Amino acid sequence: MPHVPGVVERINGERLVLLGWPCAILMQVAHPLIAAGVEEHSTFRDSPVAPLRRLHGTIKAMLGLTFGDAREQQRVIDTIRAIHTRVNGTLDREVGRYPAGIPYSAEDPALLLWVHATLIDTSIRLYELLVGSLTAADRDEYCRDSASVALALGADPTAVPRDWSAMSNYVEAILASHTLAVGSHALSLADAILNSRTMTLSGPAGWTTRRLTAGLLPPELRRQYGLQWDTRQERRFLHIVSSLKRIRSWTPARLARWKGSRSA
């Protein structure tokens, strides 16, 4: 029988889903402990091409987890876990409710869960905005089947949401709590992502990514990051969404989807 692609393959196979990753990253580093870990242990600002190398590695890992065989998936998990063991330290300044000196670790199940949730949340939202609608069953399947990665990386099995309602409730609860606070590390990282030389030199692509990121961010985080937003920005965001959706509808699968995912 031919392989019937699942929802994870359908969504992760879309190149346009990459446009949601800057939003997911800004949501992640809005957590002061995650921001500290990225600021102190990441190499993506080491050179003008470092962000591209990091993006290439992240895409390769995502494709390996989604479309690789069991051996490739385990290799990716082992690589990520090895990196996580080195990312630990203490917060160097007070941010929000977190005092200076509080320890952080990339192996912390609560931090792993927030990173996982931001990727699920933005991937689903962007797919529906730019590619096509999903049923309630599709969203639930995406959450359920993606949970295995979070669990393999060390997230708490009792805490990982397995359906879209639980995922949405978790994200909303975090946003409504005092868990997040955009500090100087997060602002520096946001500037490096949105205003990097690579982003600036990419012209219309960079302009589009910056405005799409601002539009996708929850309003309170957008405010904390100091991203301008008014009715004019809202109209631009909706125009970008409409244009990208139209372009995607015209684009053949061999260009719109990652190699190895086109059957989806």
C-alpha positions in Angstrom: 0.0 0.0 0.0 1.2 3.5 -0.7 2.3 5.6 2.3 -0.5 7.9 3.6 1.2 11.0 5.0 0.2 12.2 8.4 -0.5 15.7 9.5 3.0 16.2 10.9 4.5 15.4 7.5 1.9 17.6 5.7 2.7 20.6 7.9 6.5 20.2 8.4 7.0 19.5 4.7 5.9 23.1 3.8 8.8 25.5 3.3 6.6 28.4 4.3 6.2 27.1 7.8 9.8 28.3 8.3 8.4 31.9 8.3 6.9 31.1 11.7 10.1 30.2 13.4 11.3 33.8 14.2 8.0 34.2 16.1 8.5 30.9 17.9 12.0 31.9 18.9 10.9 35.3 20.2 8.2 33.5 22.3 10.8 31.1 23.6 13.4 33.7 24.7 10.6 35.8 26.3 11.3 33.3 29.1 14.3 34.8 30.9 15.9 31.4 31.6 15.7 30.3 28.0 17.0 33.8 26.9 20.0 33.4 29.2 20.8 30.0 27.8 20.7 31.1 24.2 22.6 34.4 24.9 25.4 32.6 26.8 25.7 29.4 24.8 24.6 30.1 21.2 27.0 30.8 18.4 24.5 32.3 15.9 25.9 35.8 16.3 29.6 34.8 15.8 29.6 35.9 12.2 27.3 37.3 9.5 26.8 33.8 8.1 26.3 32.1 11.5 22.5 32.5 11.5 22.4 30.8 8.1 24.5 27.9 9.4 22.2 27.6 12.4 19.1 27.7 10.3 20.5 25.0 8.0 21.2 22.8 10.9 17.8 23.4 12.4 16.0 22.6 9.1 18.1 19.4 8.7 17.2 18.3 12.2 13.5 19.0 11.7 13.5 17.1 8.4 15.4 14.2 10.0 12.8 14.0 12.8 9.8 14.2 10.5 10.9 12.2 7.4 13.9 10.1 8.6 13.8 6.5 9.6 14.1 5.4 13.2 17.9 5.4 13.1 18.0 9.0 11.7 15.4 10.2 14.2 17.4 8.8 17.1 20.6 10.4 15.8 19.0 13.8 15.8 17.6 13.3 19.3 21.0 12.2 20.6 22.6 15.3 19.0 20.2 17.7 20.5 20.4 16.1 23.9 24.2 16.3 23.8 23.9 20.0 23.1 21.4 20.4 25.9 23.8 18.9 28.5 26.2 21.8 27.9 23.6 24.6 28.2 23.4 25.4 31.8 24.3 28.3 34.1 22.8 31.0 36.3 20.9 34.1 35.4 23.2 37.1 35.5 20.6 39.7 36.3 17.1 40.0 37.6 14.4 39.7 35.0 10.7 39.7 35.9 10.1 37.3 38.7 13.5 35.6 38.3 16.2 36.8 40.6 19.9 37.0 39.6 21.7 33.8 40.3 18.8 31.4 39.7 20.0 28.4 37.8 18.9 27.4 34.3 19.3 24.3 32.2 18.3 23.3 28.7 17.4 19.9 30.2 14.7 21.5 32.5 11.4 19.8 31.5 9.4 23.0 32.0 11.7 24.9 29.5 11.6 22.0 27.1 7.8 22.1 27.2 7.6 25.8 26.4 10.0 25.5 23.5 8.0 22.6 22.1 4.7 24.5 22.6 5.8 27.6 20.7 6.9 25.5 17.7 3.6 23.6 17.6 1.5 26.8 18.1 3.2 28.8 15.4 3.4 25.9 12.9 -0.3 25.3 13.1 -1.2 28.9 13.0 1.0 29.7 10.1 0.0 26.6 8.1 -3.6 27.6 8.4 -2.9 31.2 7.4 -0.7 30.5 4.4 -1.4 27.0 3.1 -4.8 25.6 4.0 -7.3 24.9 6.8 -7.0 22.0 9.3 -9.7 20.1 10.9 -10.0 19.7 14.7 -8.8 16.1 14.2 -5.8 17.4 12.2 -4.7 19.8 14.9 -5.1 17.1 17.6 -3.1 14.6 15.5 -0.3 17.1 15.0 -0.1 17.8 18.8 -0.3 14.0 19.6 2.3 12.9 17.1 4.7 15.8 17.8 4.7 15.0 21.5 7.1 12.1 21.0 9.9 14.5 20.2 9.3 16.6 23.3 9.2 13.4 25.4 12.4 12.0 23.8 14.2 15.3 24.7 13.1 15.0 28.4 9.8 16.8 28.7 7.5 15.7 31.5 5.1 13.0 30.0 2.3 14.2 32.3 2.6 17.8 31.2 3.0 17.6 27.4 -0.4 18.5 25.7 -1.7 15.7 23.4 -4.5 17.7 21.7 -5.0 21.2 20.3 -7.3 22.3 23.1 -4.8 21.3 25.8 -2.0 23.0 23.8 -3.9 26.2 23.4 -4.9 26.3 27.0 -1.2 25.7 28.1 0.1 28.5 25.8 -2.6 30.9 27.0 -1.9 30.1 30.6 1.8 30.8 30.2 1.1 34.1 28.4 -1.4 35.1 31.2 1.1 34.2 34.0 4.3 35.9 35.1 6.4 33.2 33.5 7.5 35.4 30.7 9.3 38.7 30.8 11.2 40.2 27.9 14.6 41.3 29.4 17.8 42.7 27.9 18.9 39.2 26.6 15.6 38.7 24.8 15.7 42.2 23.3 19.3 41.6 22.1 18.4 38.3 20.6 15.3 39.7 18.9 17.4 42.5 17.3 19.9 39.9 16.1 17.2 37.9 14.5 15.0 40.6 13.0 17.7 43.2 12.1 20.7 41.0 11.3 22.8 41.7 8.2 21.5 38.6 6.6 17.9 39.8 7.2 18.6 43.3 5.9 20.4 42.1 2.8 17.5 39.7 2.0 15.4 42.7 0.9 11.7 42.0 0.6 12.1 38.6 2.2 13.5 40.2 5.3 10.9 42.9 5.3 8.2 40.3 5.0 9.6 38.1 7.8 9.9 41.0 10.2 6.3 42.1 9.7 4.9 38.6 9.7 6.8 37.9 13.0 5.3 41.0 14.6 1.8 40.0 13.5 2.1 36.5 14.8 3.4 37.4 18.2 0.9 37.6 21.1 0.1 41.3 21.7 1.7 41.6 25.1 4.9 40.1 23.9 4.9 42.3 20.8 4.6 45.3 23.2 7.4 44.1 25.4 9.6 43.7 22.4 8.8 47.2 21.3 7.5 46.2 17.9 5.3 48.9 16.5 1.7 47.8 15.9 -1.3 49.9 14.7 -4.1 49.6 12.2 -1.6 50.4 9.4 0.6 47.5 10.5 -2.4 45.3 10.8 -3.4 46.0 7.2 0.2 45.3 6.1 0.2 42.0 7.9 -3.1 40.9 6.4 -1.9 41.9 2.9 1.3 39.8 3.4 -0.7 36.8 4.5 -3.1 37.2 1.5 -0.2 37.5 -0.9 1.8 34.6 0.5 -1.3 32.4 0.5 -2.0 33.3 -3.2 1.7 32.6 -4.1 1.5 29.2 -2.3 -1.6 28.2 -4.2 0.3 28.8 -7.5 3.5 27.1 -6.5 4.1 23.5 -7.5 4.9 21.0 -4.8 8.5 20.5 -6.0 9.2 24.1 -5.0 6.8 24.6 -2.1 7.7 21.5 -0.2 11.0 20.1 1.1 12.6 17.2 -0.8 11.4 13.9 0.6 8.1 15.4 1.7 6.4 16.0 -1.6 4.1 12.9 -1.4 2.5 14.7 1.5 
